Amino acid sequence: MNKFMQLVILALGFLAVSGVQAETKIAVVNYQMAMMESDAAKAYAKKAEERFGGQINELKKLEEEGKRLREKFQRDSAAMSESEKEALQMELQSKAQDFEYKSKQLQSQKNQADRAEIDALRPKLEKAIKAVVAEGGYDLVLERSSLVFASPAIDITPKVIQQLNKGS
């Protein structure tokens, strides 16, 4: 059993044993969904698409050129001289290496930009969750991804998204 579940069980056990007369209010939040469905994340996605669109198009062109060269090699290799085959294979290998390098470079840049955006959004999300928890008077809020089942009735994710969008 993971540490988180042990803590949840322990916390629930203390609440049950302490004889608290008030009803314990429990809620569930999907942290990742709240972050990704926020207006700020959607705006970032559009901005990232514009920022990285040129590189993505360049990768698509390289992929198409590689595919065209592979097809040419398969189709015409029987009629080619050895030097023509070698030249075509070298060009194909060069395109593949260029594609791999540019793909890794793009992925690295995109990951760095994504992390920066998430790091900037995280405090706002936590503030929104705290506001929803305070407003709703919840005693315990669990992350949805760590649960096997939770009733949609106790899911506060839409409220958190709404609060996050207000604060943005």
DSSP file with accessible surface (Angstrom, degrees, kcal/mol):
  #  RESIDUE AA STRUCTURE BP1 BP2  ACC     N-H-->O    O-->H-N    N-H-->O    O-->H-N    TCO  KAPPA ALPHA  PHI   PSI    X-CA   Y-CA   Z-CA
    1    1 A M              0   0  157      0, 0.0     5,-0.0     0, 0.0     0, 0.0   0.000 360.0 360.0 360.0 132.7    0.0    0.0    0.0
    2    2 A N     >  -     0   0   90      1,-0.1     4,-2.0     4,-0.0     5,-0.2  -0.247 360.0-109.1 -75.5 163.7    1.5    3.3   -0.9
    3    3 A K  H  > S+     0   0  163      1,-0.2     4,-2.4     2,-0.2     5,-0.2   0.874 115.2  56.2 -58.5 -40.8    2.2    6.1    1.6
    4    4 A F  H  > S+     0   0   79      1,-0.2     4,-2.4     2,-0.2    -1,-0.2   0.936 108.2  46.2 -61.1 -47.0   -0.6    8.3    0.4
    5    5 A M  H  > S+     0   0   55      1,-0.2     4,-2.7     2,-0.2     5,-0.2   0.881 110.4  54.3 -64.9 -36.4   -3.3    5.7    0.9
    6    6 A Q  H  X S+     0   0   93     -4,-2.0     4,-2.6     1,-0.2    -1,-0.2   0.925 109.5  48.0 -62.0 -41.4   -1.8    4.8    4.3
    7    7 A L  H  X S+     0   0  113     -4,-2.4     4,-2.9     2,-0.2    -2,-0.2   0.896 111.2  50.3 -65.6 -40.6   -2.1    8.5    5.3
    8    8 A V  H  X S+     0   0   14     -4,-2.4     4,-2.8     2,-0.2     5,-0.2   0.942 112.9  45.8 -62.5 -47.1   -5.7    8.7    4.0
    9    9 A I  H  X S+     0   0   91     -4,-2.7     4,-2.5     1,-0.2    -2,-0.2   0.921 113.8  49.6 -62.9 -41.7   -6.7    5.6    5.9
   10   10 A L  H  X S+     0   0   94     -4,-2.6     4,-2.4    -5,-0.2    -2,-0.2   0.928 111.8  48.3 -62.6 -44.6   -5.0    6.9    9.0
   11   11 A A  H  X S+     0   0   38     -4,-2.9     4,-2.1     1,-0.2    -2,-0.2   0.921 113.0  47.3 -63.5 -43.7   -6.7   10.3    8.7
   12   12 A L  H  X S+     0   0   68     -4,-2.8     4,-2.2     1,-0.2    -1,-0.2   0.888 110.5  53.6 -65.1 -37.1  -10.1    8.7    8.2
   13   13 A G  H  X S+     0   0   33     -4,-2.5     4,-2.8    -5,-0.2     5,-0.3   0.921 108.2  49.2 -62.8 -43.6   -9.4    6.4   11.2
   14   14 A F  H  X S+     0   0  136     -4,-2.4     4,-2.3     1,-0.2    -1,-0.2   0.906 110.7  50.7 -63.4 -39.9   -8.6    9.4   13.4
   15   15 A L  H  <>S+     0   0   57     -4,-2.1     5,-0.9     1,-0.2     4,-0.4   0.908 113.8  44.5 -64.6 -40.3  -11.8   11.2   12.3
   16   16 A A  H ><5S+     0   0   82     -4,-2.2     3,-0.7     1,-0.2    -2,-0.2   0.911 116.8  44.8 -70.3 -41.0  -13.9    8.1   13.1
   17   17 A V  H 3<5S+     0   0  125     -4,-2.8    -2,-0.2     1,-0.2    -1,-0.2   0.845 100.9  67.0 -74.2 -32.6  -12.2    7.3   16.4
   18   18 A S  T 3<5S-     0   0   76     -4,-2.3    -1,-0.2    -5,-0.3    -2,-0.2   0.645 101.2-129.2 -69.0 -11.0  -12.2   10.9   17.7
   19   19 A G  T < 5 -     0   0   46     -3,-0.7     2,-0.2    -4,-0.4    -3,-0.1   0.820  35.4-176.6  71.8  28.5  -16.0   10.8   17.9
   20   20 A V      < -     0   0   77     -5,-0.9    -1,-0.2     1,-0.2     4,-0.1  -0.436  17.4-155.8 -63.0 127.7  -16.4   14.0   15.9
   21   21 A Q        +     0   0  185     -2,-0.2    -1,-0.2     2,-0.1     2,-0.1   0.818  68.5  85.1 -76.2 -32.4  -20.1   14.9   15.8
   22   22 A A  S    S-     0   0   72      1,-0.1     2,-0.2    -3,-0.0    -2,-0.0  -0.397  90.1-105.6 -72.7 148.2  -19.9   17.0   12.7
   23   23 A E        -     0   0  172     -2,-0.1     2,-0.5     1,-0.1    -1,-0.1  -0.533  32.3-121.6 -73.8 135.5  -20.0   15.2    9.3
   24   24 A T        -     0   0   43     -2,-0.2     2,-0.6    -4,-0.1   114,-0.1  -0.674  21.3-145.6 -79.9 126.7  -16.7   15.0    7.6
   25   25 A K        -     0   0   88     -2,-0.5   114,-2.6   112,-0.3   115,-1.9  -0.849  19.1-173.8 -98.0 119.5  -16.8   16.6    4.1
   26   26 A I  E     -a  140   0A  57     -2,-0.6     2,-0.3   113,-0.2   115,-0.2  -0.911   3.5-179.6-114.6 140.0  -14.7   14.9    1.6
   27   27 A A  E     -a  141   0A   0    113,-2.5   115,-2.6    -2,-0.4     2,-0.4  -0.911  16.3-143.5-134.3 162.9  -14.0   16.1   -1.9
   28   28 A V  E     -ab 142 155A   1    126,-2.5   128,-3.0    -2,-0.3   129,-0.5  -0.971  13.7-171.3-126.6 140.4  -12.0   14.8   -4.9
   29   29 A V  E     -a  143   0A   6    113,-2.4   115,-2.7    -2,-0.4     2,-1.0  -0.999  22.2-142.2-134.4 137.3  -10.1   17.0   -7.4
   30   30 A N     >  -     0   0   39     -2,-0.4     4,-2.7   113,-0.2     5,-0.2  -0.837  21.2-170.8 -95.4  96.4   -8.4   16.0  -10.6
   31   31 A Y  H  > S+     0   0   56     -2,-1.0     4,-2.1     1,-0.2    -1,-0.2   0.909  81.2  46.4 -57.4 -47.7   -5.3   18.2  -10.4
   32   32 A Q  H  > S+     0   0  139      1,-0.2     4,-2.9     2,-0.2     5,-0.2   0.922 113.2  48.4 -66.3 -42.9   -4.1   17.5  -13.9
   33   33 A M  H  > S+     0   0   89      1,-0.2     4,-2.6     2,-0.2    -1,-0.2   0.924 109.8  52.8 -63.7 -42.3   -7.5   18.1  -15.5
   34   34 A A  H  < S+     0   0    0     -4,-2.7     4,-0.4     1,-0.2    -1,-0.2   0.916 113.4  44.2 -59.0 -41.3   -8.0   21.3  -13.6
   35   35 A M  H >< S+     0   0    9     -4,-2.1     3,-0.9    -5,-0.2     6,-0.4   0.951 116.8  43.9 -68.6 -47.5   -4.7   22.6  -14.8
   36   36 A M  H 3< S+     0   0   86     -4,-2.9    -2,-0.2     1,-0.2    -1,-0.2   0.780 113.2  50.6 -72.5 -26.8   -5.2   21.5  -18.4
   37   37 A E  T 3< S+     0   0   93     -4,-2.6    -1,-0.2    -5,-0.2    -2,-0.2   0.453  86.9 110.7 -91.3   0.2   -8.8   22.7  -18.7
   38   38 A S  S <> S-     0   0    0     -3,-0.9     4,-2.1    -4,-0.4     5,-0.2  -0.335  79.4-118.7 -72.4 157.6   -8.1   26.1  -17.4
   39   39 A D  H  > S+     0   0   88    122,-0.3     4,-2.5     1,-0.2     5,-0.2   0.879 114.9  56.3 -61.6 -37.4   -8.2   29.2  -19.7
   40   40 A A  H  > S+     0   0   22      1,-0.2     4,-2.3     2,-0.2    -1,-0.2   0.908 107.9  46.9 -63.3 -42.0   -4.6   29.8  -19.0
   41   41 A A  H  > S+     0   0   12     -6,-0.4     4,-2.3     2,-0.2    -1,-0.2   0.895 112.1  50.3 -68.0 -38.5   -3.5   26.4  -20.2
   42   42 A K  H  X S+     0   0  101     -4,-2.1     4,-1.8     2,-0.2    -2,-0.2   0.908 111.1  48.8 -66.2 -39.6   -5.7   26.6  -23.3
   43   43 A A  H  X S+     0   0   61     -4,-2.5     4,-2.3     1,-0.2    -2,-0.2   0.905 110.8  51.0 -65.7 -40.0   -4.2   30.0  -24.1
   44   44 A Y  H  X S+     0   0   30     -4,-2.3     4,-3.2     1,-0.2     5,-0.2   0.906 105.8  55.8 -63.5 -39.6   -0.7   28.6  -23.6
   45   45 A A  H  X S+     0   0   54     -4,-2.3     4,-2.2     1,-0.2    -1,-0.2   0.914 109.7  45.7 -60.9 -41.6   -1.5   25.7  -26.0
   46   46 A K  H  X S+     0   0  146     -4,-1.8     4,-2.0     2,-0.2    -1,-0.2   0.917 113.8  49.0 -66.2 -42.1   -2.4   28.1  -28.7
   47   47 A K  H  X S+     0   0  123     -4,-2.3     4,-2.7     1,-0.2    -2,-0.2   0.914 111.8  48.9 -64.3 -40.8    0.7   30.2  -28.0
   48   48 A A  H  X S+     0   0    5     -4,-3.2     4,-3.0     2,-0.2     5,-0.2   0.880 107.8  54.8 -66.5 -38.2    2.9   27.0  -28.1
   49   49 A E  H  X S+     0   0  145     -4,-2.2     4,-1.0    -5,-0.2    -1,-0.2   0.918 112.6  43.1 -61.9 -41.0    1.3   25.9  -31.4
   50   50 A E  H  < S+     0   0  158     -4,-2.0     4,-0.5     2,-0.2    -2,-0.2   0.918 115.8  48.8 -68.7 -42.6    2.2   29.3  -32.9
   51   51 A R  H  < S+     0   0  155     -4,-2.7     4,-0.2     1,-0.2    -2,-0.2   0.887 124.3  28.4 -65.5 -42.0    5.7   29.2  -31.3
   52   52 A F  H  X S+     0   0    2     -4,-3.0     4,-2.3    -5,-0.2    -1,-0.2   0.424  92.7  98.1-102.5   1.0    6.6   25.7  -32.4
   53   53 A G  H  X S+     0   0   18     -4,-1.0     4,-2.6    -5,-0.2     5,-0.2   0.879  81.9  52.3 -59.1 -40.6    4.5   25.5  -35.5
   54   54 A G  H  > S+     0   0   51     -4,-0.5     4,-2.2     1,-0.2    -1,-0.2   0.917 111.0  46.9 -63.4 -42.2    7.4   26.3  -37.9
   55   55 A Q  H  > S+     0   0   53     -4,-0.2     4,-2.3     2,-0.2    -1,-0.2   0.884 111.4  51.7 -67.4 -38.0    9.5   23.6  -36.4
   56   56 A I  H  X S+     0   0   64     -4,-2.3     4,-2.3     2,-0.2    -2,-0.2   0.926 110.2  48.9 -63.9 -43.2    6.7   21.0  -36.5
   57   57 A N  H  X S+     0   0   87     -4,-2.6     4,-2.2     1,-0.2    -2,-0.2   0.891 109.1  53.1 -63.7 -38.8    6.1   21.9  -40.2
   58   58 A E  H  X S+     0   0   82     -4,-2.2     4,-2.4     1,-0.2    -1,-0.2   0.912 109.1  49.5 -62.5 -40.9    9.9   21.5  -40.9
   59   59 A L  H  X S+     0   0   18     -4,-2.3     4,-2.5     1,-0.2    -2,-0.2   0.900 108.8  52.4 -64.4 -39.7    9.8   18.0  -39.3
   60   60 A K  H  X S+     0   0  109     -4,-2.3     4,-2.5     2,-0.2    -1,-0.2   0.908 109.4  49.5 -62.5 -40.9    6.8   17.0  -41.4
   61   61 A K  H  X S+     0   0  132     -4,-2.2     4,-2.6     2,-0.2    -2,-0.2   0.916 110.8  49.5 -64.2 -43.5    8.7   18.1  -44.5
   62   62 A L  H  X S+     0   0   12     -4,-2.4     4,-2.5     2,-0.2    -2,-0.2   0.905 111.0  50.2 -61.4 -40.6   11.7   16.1  -43.5
   63   63 A E  H  X S+     0   0  113     -4,-2.5     4,-2.5     2,-0.2    -2,-0.2   0.917 111.2  48.2 -64.0 -42.9    9.5   13.0  -42.8
   64   64 A E  H  X S+     0   0  130     -4,-2.5     4,-2.7     2,-0.2    -2,-0.2   0.904 111.4  50.2 -64.3 -41.1    7.8   13.4  -46.2
   65   65 A E  H  X S+     0   0   62     -4,-2.6     4,-2.6     2,-0.2    -2,-0.2   0.914 111.3  49.0 -63.6 -42.1   11.2   13.7  -47.9
   66   66 A G  H  X S+     0   0    6     -4,-2.5     4,-2.5     2,-0.2    -2,-0.2   0.919 111.5  48.8 -62.3 -42.9   12.5   10.6  -46.1
   67   67 A K  H  X S+     0   0  117     -4,-2.5     4,-2.5     2,-0.2    -2,-0.2   0.924 111.3  50.1 -63.0 -42.5    9.4    8.7  -47.1
   68   68 A R  H  X S+     0   0  125     -4,-2.7     4,-2.5     1,-0.2    -2,-0.2   0.920 111.5  48.4 -62.6 -42.2    9.8    9.8  -50.7
   69   69 A L  H  X S+     0   0    3     -4,-2.6     4,-2.6     2,-0.2    -1,-0.2   0.895 110.9  50.5 -66.5 -40.2   13.4    8.7  -50.7
   70   70 A R  H  X S+     0   0  116     -4,-2.5     4,-2.6     2,-0.2     5,-0.2   0.918 111.9  47.5 -61.5 -45.5   12.6    5.3  -49.2
   71   71 A E  H  X S+     0   0   88     -4,-2.5     4,-2.6     2,-0.2     5,-0.2   0.911 111.9  50.3 -63.2 -40.9    9.9    4.7  -51.8
   72   72 A K  H  X S+     0   0   77     -4,-2.5     4,-3.2     2,-0.2     5,-0.3   0.918 111.2  49.0 -63.0 -42.4   12.3    5.8  -54.6
   73   73 A F  H  X S+     0   0   45     -4,-2.6     4,-1.8     1,-0.2    -2,-0.2   0.930 113.9  45.1 -64.0 -45.2   14.9    3.4  -53.3
   74   74 A Q  H  < S+     0   0  149     -4,-2.6     4,-0.3     1,-0.2    -1,-0.2   0.894 119.8  41.8 -64.7 -38.6   12.5    0.5  -53.1
   75   75 A R  H  < S+     0   0  162     -4,-2.6    -2,-0.2    -5,-0.2    -1,-0.2   0.903 128.7  24.4 -76.2 -42.5   11.0    1.2  -56.5
   76   76 A D  H >X S+     0   0   54     -4,-3.2     3,-1.1    -5,-0.2     4,-0.6   0.426  88.2  99.4-109.0  -1.2   14.2    2.0  -58.4
   77   77 A S  G >< S+     0   0   29     -4,-1.8     3,-0.9    -5,-0.3    -1,-0.1   0.841  79.4  59.9 -61.3 -31.2   17.0    0.2  -56.6
   78   78 A A  G 34 S+     0   0   99     -4,-0.3    -1,-0.3     1,-0.2    -2,-0.1   0.849 110.2  42.3 -64.9 -30.7   17.1   -2.7  -59.1
   79   79 A A  G <4 S+     0   0   94     -3,-1.1    -1,-0.2    -4,-0.1     2,-0.2   0.468  99.0  97.2 -95.1  -1.2   17.8   -0.3  -62.0
   80   80 A M  S << S-     0   0   29     -3,-0.9     2,-0.1    -4,-0.6    -3,-0.0  -0.589  72.9-120.6 -91.4 152.0   20.4    1.8  -60.1
   81   81 A S     >  -     0   0   52     -2,-0.2     4,-2.5     1,-0.1     5,-0.2  -0.358  34.9-104.2 -77.0 166.4   24.1    1.5  -60.1
   82   82 A E  H  > S+     0   0  124      1,-0.2     4,-2.6     2,-0.2     5,-0.2   0.894 122.6  51.5 -60.4 -40.0   25.9    0.8  -56.8
   83   83 A S  H  > S+     0   0   85      2,-0.2     4,-2.4     1,-0.2    -1,-0.2   0.885 109.9  49.3 -66.9 -37.4   27.1    4.4  -56.6
   84   84 A E  H  > S+     0   0  107      2,-0.2     4,-2.4     1,-0.2    -2,-0.2   0.914 111.6  49.4 -66.1 -41.0   23.6    5.7  -57.1
   85   85 A K  H  X S+     0   0   50     -4,-2.5     4,-2.8     2,-0.2    -2,-0.2   0.933 112.3  47.7 -61.6 -46.3   22.3    3.3  -54.4
   86   86 A E  H  X S+     0   0  114     -4,-2.6     4,-2.6     2,-0.2    -2,-0.2   0.909 111.7  50.1 -62.3 -42.6   25.0    4.4  -52.0
   87   87 A A  H  X S+     0   0   61     -4,-2.4     4,-2.3     2,-0.2    -1,-0.2   0.923 113.0  46.2 -62.7 -42.6   24.3    8.1  -52.7
   88   88 A L  H  X S+     0   0   10     -4,-2.4     4,-2.7     2,-0.2    -2,-0.2   0.912 112.6  49.9 -67.9 -40.4   20.6    7.6  -52.2
   89   89 A Q  H  X S+     0   0   98     -4,-2.8     4,-2.8     2,-0.2    -2,-0.2   0.896 110.6  50.5 -64.4 -39.7   21.2    5.6  -49.0
   90   90 A M  H  X S+     0   0  123     -4,-2.6     4,-2.5     2,-0.2    -2,-0.2   0.912 111.6  47.7 -63.7 -42.9   23.5    8.3  -47.7
   91   91 A E  H  X S+     0   0   87     -4,-2.3     4,-2.5     2,-0.2    -2,-0.2   0.919 112.6  49.3 -64.4 -41.6   20.9   11.0  -48.4
   92   92 A L  H  X S+     0   0   36     -4,-2.7     4,-2.3     2,-0.2    -2,-0.2   0.924 112.1  47.7 -63.0 -44.4   18.2    8.9  -46.7
   93   93 A Q  H  X S+     0   0  106     -4,-2.8     4,-2.5     1,-0.2    -2,-0.2   0.900 110.7  52.2 -64.3 -39.5   20.4    8.4  -43.7
   94   94 A S  H  X S+     0   0   70     -4,-2.5     4,-2.6     2,-0.2    -2,-0.2   0.916 110.0  48.1 -62.7 -44.2   21.2   12.1  -43.6
   95   95 A K  H  X S+     0   0   49     -4,-2.5     4,-2.8     2,-0.2    -1,-0.2   0.910 111.6  50.6 -62.9 -41.6   17.5   13.0  -43.6
   96   96 A A  H  X S+     0   0   55     -4,-2.3     4,-2.6     2,-0.2    -2,-0.2   0.918 112.4  45.9 -64.4 -42.7   16.8   10.4  -40.9
   97   97 A Q  H  X S+     0   0  112     -4,-2.5     4,-2.7     2,-0.2    -2,-0.2   0.910 113.2  49.7 -66.5 -41.2   19.6   11.9  -38.7
   98   98 A D  H  X S+     0   0   55     -4,-2.6     4,-2.7    -5,-0.2     5,-0.3   0.921 111.7  49.1 -62.2 -43.5   18.4   15.4  -39.4
   99   99 A F  H  X S+     0   0   65     -4,-2.8     4,-2.5     2,-0.2    -2,-0.2   0.936 112.3  47.7 -60.8 -47.1   14.9   14.4  -38.5
  100  100 A E  H  X S+     0   0  105     -4,-2.6     4,-2.4     2,-0.2     5,-0.2   0.929 113.7  47.1 -62.0 -44.4   16.0   12.7  -35.3
  101  101 A Y  H  X S+     0   0  144     -4,-2.7     4,-2.4     1,-0.2    -2,-0.2   0.947 116.0  43.2 -63.4 -49.5   18.2   15.7  -34.2
  102  102 A K  H  X S+     0   0   51     -4,-2.7     4,-2.6     1,-0.2    -1,-0.2   0.855 112.7  53.9 -67.7 -34.4   15.5   18.3  -34.9
  103  103 A S  H  X S+     0   0   43     -4,-2.5     4,-2.6    -5,-0.3    -1,-0.2   0.931 111.0  45.1 -64.6 -45.9   12.8   16.2  -33.3
  104  104 A K  H  X S+     0   0  134     -4,-2.4     4,-2.5    -5,-0.2    -2,-0.2   0.901 113.1  51.4 -64.3 -40.0   14.8   15.8  -30.1
  105  105 A Q  H  X S+     0   0   75     -4,-2.4     4,-2.4    -5,-0.2    -2,-0.2   0.934 112.0  45.9 -62.7 -46.2   15.6   19.5  -30.1
  106  106 A L  H  X S+     0   0   19     -4,-2.6     4,-3.0     2,-0.2     5,-0.2   0.927 112.3  50.9 -62.3 -45.3   11.9   20.5  -30.6
  107  107 A Q  H  X S+     0   0  104     -4,-2.6     4,-2.8     1,-0.2    -1,-0.2   0.913 110.7  49.3 -60.6 -41.6   10.9   18.0  -27.8
  108  108 A S  H  X S+     0   0   70     -4,-2.5     4,-2.3     2,-0.2    -1,-0.2   0.932 113.1  46.0 -63.8 -45.8   13.4   19.5  -25.5
  109  109 A Q  H  X S+     0   0   60     -4,-2.4     4,-2.3     2,-0.2    -2,-0.2   0.912 114.5  48.0 -63.5 -42.2   12.3   23.1  -26.2
  110  110 A K  H  X S+     0   0   66     -4,-3.0     4,-2.9     2,-0.2    -2,-0.2   0.920 111.2  50.2 -66.7 -42.5    8.6   22.1  -25.8
  111  111 A N  H  X S+     0   0   59     -4,-2.8     4,-2.6    -5,-0.2    -1,-0.2   0.908 111.0  49.5 -61.3 -41.8    9.2   20.3  -22.6
  112  112 A Q  H  X S+     0   0  126     -4,-2.3     4,-2.2     2,-0.2    -2,-0.2   0.929 113.3  45.7 -63.5 -44.6   11.1   23.2  -21.1
  113  113 A A  H  X S+     0   0   12     -4,-2.3     4,-2.3     2,-0.2    -2,-0.2   0.911 112.8  51.1 -64.9 -41.2    8.3   25.6  -22.1
  114  114 A D  H  X S+     0   0   39     -4,-2.9     4,-2.7     2,-0.2     5,-0.2   0.923 110.0  49.3 -62.4 -45.1    5.7   23.3  -20.8
  115  115 A R  H  X S+     0   0  139     -4,-2.6     4,-2.9     1,-0.2    -1,-0.2   0.913 110.3  51.0 -61.3 -41.7    7.5   22.9  -17.4
  116  116 A A  H  X S+     0   0   61     -4,-2.2     4,-1.9     2,-0.2    -1,-0.2   0.918 112.1  47.0 -62.7 -41.3    7.8   26.7  -17.2
  117  117 A E  H  X S+     0   0   46     -4,-2.3     4,-2.1     2,-0.2    -2,-0.2   0.921 113.2  47.9 -67.1 -43.0    4.1   27.1  -17.8
  118  118 A I  H  X S+     0   0   50     -4,-2.7     4,-2.6     1,-0.2    -2,-0.2   0.923 110.6  51.9 -63.9 -42.6    3.1   24.4  -15.3
  119  119 A D  H  < S+     0   0   96     -4,-2.9    -1,-0.2     1,-0.2    -2,-0.2   0.858 112.2  46.6 -62.3 -35.7    5.4   26.0  -12.7
  120  120 A A  H  X S+     0   0   54     -4,-1.9     4,-0.5    -5,-0.2    -1,-0.2   0.846 116.8  43.8 -73.9 -33.0    3.8   29.4  -13.3
  121  121 A L  H  X S+     0   0    5     -4,-2.1     4,-2.4     1,-0.2     3,-0.3   0.787  95.6  77.5 -83.3 -28.4    0.2   27.9  -13.1
  122  122 A R  H  X S+     0   0   92     -4,-2.6     4,-2.7     1,-0.2     5,-0.2   0.896  93.5  48.0 -54.2 -49.1    0.7   25.6  -10.1
  123  123 A P  H  > S+     0   0   76      0, 0.0     4,-2.3     0, 0.0    -1,-0.2   0.897 112.4  50.6 -62.1 -35.1    0.5   28.3   -7.4
  124  124 A K  H  X S+     0   0  107     -4,-0.5     4,-2.3    -3,-0.3    -2,-0.2   0.899 110.9  48.9 -66.3 -40.5   -2.6   29.7   -9.0
  125  125 A L  H  X S+     0   0    0     -4,-2.4     4,-2.7     2,-0.2    -1,-0.2   0.923 110.8  49.2 -65.0 -45.0   -4.2   26.2   -9.1
  126  126 A E  H  X S+     0   0   85     -4,-2.7     4,-2.5     1,-0.2    -2,-0.2   0.901 111.0  50.7 -62.2 -38.6   -3.3   25.6   -5.4
  127  127 A K  H  X S+     0   0  162     -4,-2.3     4,-2.2    -5,-0.2    -1,-0.2   0.914 110.7  49.3 -64.4 -41.2   -4.8   29.0   -4.5
  128  128 A A  H  X S+     0   0    4     -4,-2.3     4,-2.4     2,-0.2    -2,-0.2   0.911 110.5  50.1 -65.0 -41.7   -8.0   28.1   -6.5
  129  129 A I  H  X S+     0   0   25     -4,-2.7     4,-2.8     1,-0.2     5,-0.2   0.943 110.4  49.9 -62.2 -45.0   -8.2   24.7   -4.7
  130  130 A K  H  X S+     0   0  151     -4,-2.5     4,-2.6     1,-0.2    -2,-0.2   0.895 110.4  50.7 -60.8 -38.7   -7.8   26.4   -1.3
  131  131 A A  H  X S+     0   0   35     -4,-2.2     4,-2.6     2,-0.2    -1,-0.2   0.929 112.3  45.5 -65.9 -43.6  -10.5   28.9   -2.2
  132  132 A V  H  X S+     0   0    8     -4,-2.4     4,-2.6     2,-0.2    -2,-0.2   0.911 113.7  50.2 -66.3 -40.5  -13.0   26.1   -3.2
  133  133 A V  H  X>S+     0   0   35     -4,-2.8     5,-1.7     2,-0.2     4,-1.2   0.930 113.0  45.9 -63.4 -45.0  -12.1   24.1   -0.1
  134  134 A A  H  <5S+     0   0   80     -4,-2.6     3,-0.3    -5,-0.2    -2,-0.2   0.924 114.4  48.0 -64.5 -43.9  -12.7   27.1    2.2
  135  135 A E  H  <5S+     0   0  154     -4,-2.6    -2,-0.2     1,-0.2    -1,-0.2   0.886 118.1  40.6 -63.7 -40.0  -15.9   28.0    0.4
  136  136 A G  H  <5S-     0   0   18     -4,-2.6    -1,-0.2    -5,-0.2    -2,-0.2   0.564 103.7-128.7 -87.7  -9.6  -17.2   24.4    0.6
  137  137 A G  T  <5 +     0   0   42     -4,-1.2  -112,-0.3    -3,-0.3     2,-0.2   0.878  41.2 177.6  65.5  38.9  -16.0   23.7    4.1
  138  138 A Y      < -     0   0   39     -5,-1.7    -1,-0.2    -6,-0.2  -112,-0.2  -0.516  24.9-166.6 -79.2 141.3  -14.2   20.5    3.1
  139  139 A D  S    S+     0   0  102   -114,-2.6     2,-0.4     1,-0.3  -113,-0.2   0.718  77.4  23.0 -93.4 -28.2  -12.3   18.5    5.7
  140  140 A L  E     -a   26   0A  32   -115,-1.9  -113,-2.5    -7,-0.0     2,-0.4  -0.986  60.8-171.9-146.3 128.8  -10.4   16.3    3.3
  141  141 A V  E     -a   27   0A  46     -2,-0.4     2,-0.3  -115,-0.2  -113,-0.2  -0.992  12.4-165.3-124.6 126.4   -9.6   16.7   -0.4
  142  142 A L  E     -a   28   0A  17   -115,-2.6  -113,-2.4    -2,-0.4     2,-0.4  -0.834  26.3-111.2-112.2 149.0   -8.1   13.7   -2.3
  143  143 A E  E >   -a   29   0A  49     -2,-0.3     3,-1.4  -115,-0.2  -113,-0.2  -0.636  25.1-139.3 -76.6 127.9   -6.3   13.6   -5.7
  144  144 A R  G >  S+     0   0   71   -115,-2.7     3,-1.8    -2,-0.4  -114,-0.2   0.849  96.4  62.9 -59.0 -37.3   -8.6   11.8   -8.1
  145  145 A S  G 3  S+     0   0   99   -116,-0.3    -1,-0.3     1,-0.3  -115,-0.1   0.704  99.0  55.6 -67.9 -16.1   -5.8    9.9   -9.8
  146  146 A S  G <  S+     0   0   36     -3,-1.4     2,-0.3  -142,-0.0    -1,-0.3   0.387  96.0  83.5 -96.4   6.4   -4.9    8.1   -6.5
  147  147 A L    <   -     0   0   32     -3,-1.8     3,-0.1    -4,-0.2  -142,-0.0  -0.818  63.9-150.4-111.3 149.8   -8.4    6.7   -6.0
  148  148 A V  S    S+     0   0  149     -2,-0.3     2,-0.3     1,-0.3    -1,-0.1   0.892  86.0   0.6 -79.3 -42.2  -10.0    3.6   -7.4
  149  149 A F        +     0   0  155      2,-0.0    -1,-0.3     0, 0.0     2,-0.3  -0.999  59.8 171.3-149.0 143.5  -13.5    5.1   -7.3
  150  150 A A        -     0   0   13     -2,-0.3     5,-0.1    -3,-0.1    -3,-0.0  -0.959  37.6-112.0-149.6 136.1  -15.1    8.4   -6.3
  151  151 A S    >   -     0   0   50     -2,-0.3     3,-1.8     1,-0.1     4,-0.3  -0.423  22.0-129.1 -65.7 137.7  -18.6    9.5   -6.8
  152  152 A P  G >  S+     0   0  107      0, 0.0     3,-1.3     0, 0.0    -1,-0.1   0.773 104.3  73.4 -58.6 -22.2  -18.9   12.4   -9.3
  153  153 A A  G 3  S+     0   0   90      1,-0.3    -2,-0.0     3,-0.0     0, 0.0   0.763  99.2  43.4 -64.6 -25.7  -21.0   14.2   -6.6
  154  154 A I  G <  S+     0   0   60     -3,-1.8  -126,-2.5  -127,-0.1     2,-0.6   0.376  85.5 113.5-102.4   7.1  -17.9   14.9   -4.5
  155  155 A D  B <   +b   28   0A  53     -3,-1.3  -126,-0.2    -4,-0.3     4,-0.2  -0.671  38.1 179.1 -81.8 117.0  -15.7   15.9   -7.5
  156  156 A I     >  +     0   0    2   -128,-3.0     4,-2.4    -2,-0.6     3,-0.3   0.309  49.0 109.5 -99.7   9.2  -14.8   19.6   -7.1
  157  157 A T  H  > S+     0   0    0   -129,-0.5     4,-2.7     1,-0.2     5,-0.2   0.904  76.6  50.9 -55.6 -46.6  -12.7   19.8  -10.2
  158  158 A P  H  > S+     0   0   88      0, 0.0     4,-2.4     0, 0.0    -1,-0.2   0.907 111.4  49.1 -60.2 -37.2  -15.2   21.9  -12.2
  159  159 A K  H  > S+     0   0  109     -3,-0.3     4,-2.6     2,-0.2    -2,-0.2   0.889 110.6  50.5 -66.8 -38.5  -15.4   24.4   -9.3
  160  160 A V  H  X S+     0   0    0     -4,-2.4     4,-2.9     2,-0.2    -1,-0.2   0.920 110.2  49.5 -65.9 -42.6  -11.6   24.6   -9.1
  161  161 A I  H  X S+     0   0   26     -4,-2.7     4,-2.7     2,-0.2  -122,-0.3   0.937 111.9  49.0 -60.8 -44.9  -11.4   25.2  -12.9
  162  162 A Q  H  X S+     0   0  123     -4,-2.4     4,-1.7    -5,-0.2    -2,-0.2   0.926 113.3  46.4 -60.9 -44.8  -14.0   28.0  -12.6
  163  163 A Q  H  X S+     0   0   48     -4,-2.6     4,-2.0     2,-0.2    -2,-0.2   0.904 111.9  51.5 -64.8 -41.3  -12.2   29.5   -9.6
  164  164 A L  H  X S+     0   0    4     -4,-2.9     4,-1.0     1,-0.2    -2,-0.2   0.913 108.9  50.5 -63.1 -40.2   -8.8   29.3  -11.5
  165  165 A N  H  < S+     0   0   41     -4,-2.7    -1,-0.2     1,-0.2    -2,-0.2   0.841 108.5  53.0 -68.6 -31.7  -10.3   31.0  -14.5
  166  166 A K  H  < S+     0   0  143     -4,-1.7    -1,-0.2     1,-0.2    -2,-0.2   0.901 110.8  46.6 -65.6 -41.5  -11.6   33.8  -12.3
  167  167 A G  H  <        0   0   66     -4,-2.0    -1,-0.2    -5,-0.1    -2,-0.2   0.613 360.0 360.0 -78.0 -13.0   -8.2   34.4  -10.8
  168  168 A S     <        0   0   77     -4,-1.0    -3,-0.0    -3,-0.2    -4,-0.0  -0.376 360.0 360.0 -77.4 360.0   -6.4   34.3  -14.1
